[in-house]
């Protein structure tokens, strides 16, 4: 799959093991700035693969937040299927999702977390403050046989929603 201006860097599982022990994982990396009051939206399809996830890191590449495939709710319009959910049809269509990235502090209580949302924050000693800067890593682990590295769904499309609601 080709890279684009957002997903600038990609690992190659055939060339080397980037994050041991994940021998068969492919990673796409992007560094972003979230505008004040805005959000970055990733729109994609669940890949034909064993696993996928989104992970947010700070500028020191310390992990801040993550969403695994089973934690990402499928779009409701159109009524899509999370093909990673227990008992789901892996070949169901449509299989779309959206993930939001916001400059905010992840709630300590998981029940207070906004669905399909990743939080970018900075730890300052014992305090955590929202951060507009983040590095996101999109990971696909073991794409299905005869599928490309994206699990035949391409990379998630990126849009930017400003604080005033314009996209």
N, C-alpha and C positions, 0 to 999 in steps of 0.2 A: 504494500500500500504506500501511496505517496504521502509525504509529509506536507503540512501546510504552514501558514504563517503563525498559527497558534501552537500547534504541536510540533515544535521545532526540532526536538531531539528524540531519537528512538534507539533503543538497544536492539541487538541482534542476537537471539538465543543460539544461533548457529555459529556465531563468531566467538562468544565468550559468556561466562557466567557473571552477570553484573552484580546481583545481590544474592550471594550464596544463602541458602541452598537451592534457590529457584532456578534449576537448570533450564527449564523450558518456558520461562516467563519472558514476555516482551513488555517493555516499559516505554511509554511515550511521556515526555516531560515538557512542561511549560511553566514559565515564570510569569506572574501576572500582577497587575495593580488593580484593586477593586476601587472604583470611585466612591467617594463619601456618600453614604446612603444608597448606593447601588448594589448590584449583584452581577455575577457572571453565571450564565446558564449554559449547561452542557446538555444537548439533546442528542440522544442516540438510541441504538437498538441493542438488546442483550445479544452478545456474540454466541456463536456455536463454539463453546470452549468449556473447560472444566471449571474455571473460576475467573472472575473479574473483580476489580476494585478501583476506587479512587482514594488517593491519600494526599493530605495536605501537609506541607513542611514549611518551617520558617526559613529565614535566610541562612541559618547554620545547619540546615537539613535535619533539624530535630522534628520528629513527628508531632503533629498537632491534632489531626482529626482524620477519620477514615470512614468509608462506607463500603461494605462488601456487597457482592451481588444480591444476596438474599435480603439485605437491608434496604434495597432501592425499590420503592413501590413503582409499579407500572403506571403509565399514563391512563387516565380514565376517559379521555376523549382523543382518539377513539379508544374503546375499551381494549386495552392491551393486556398481555400476559407476561409476568416475570417468569421466564423459562428456567430460572434457577430455584424457584420455590419448590418446596417438597411436594411431590406428586404432579408437578406441572408437565404439560406436553412440551418437550424440548423443541419441537418444530412448530409450535403455535405461531400464528400471525394475527394481528400485528403484535409486536413485542417491543414497544417504545417506552422510553423513560425520559425524565428530565431531572437533573441534579443542579442545585443552586449552590454557589459559593458566595458567602457573605463575610464582611469584615465584622466579626462579632465573637464573643466568648462562648464557647460550647457550654451548655448547661451541665452542671454536675449531675443532675437528676435526668436520666435518659428519657423519662416520660415527658419532660419539658422540651425536648429537642424537636425542632421543626422537621417534618418529614422531608427526606431527600435533600438535606441541607448539610453542607460542610462549612465549618467555622474556621476563619483565619484570625489568630490572636497571637499576642506576644507575652511571654512570661517575664515579669519584672520582679525577681525575688519571689515572694509569696503571692504577688498580685498578677492578674492576667488582664491585659488590655487589648481591645480590638486592634487588628493590624490590617492595613490596606494592601500589604505585600504578602505574596504567598507563592510557593512552588507546588504545582499539582503533578502527581504521577498517576497515569492511567495504566493499569496492569491487566494483562490477559495471560492467564496461565494455561498452557496446553490447549491450543486450538484443536478443534476436532479434525480427524483425518481428512485430508484433501481440502482443507479450508486455508485461507490466507491467514496472516498473523493477526488480523482483526476479527477472526472468526466469521469472515465473509460479510460483515456489516459496515465496514469502514470506520473511520474515527468519529467520535461525537462532534457535532457541530456546535460552535460557540457563538453566543450572543451576549451583549452587554446591556443590562437594563439600568438606566440612569435613575437617580433619586426621584426625578419628576415623572417617571413611568415610561419615558420613551425608550425604545429598544433599538 
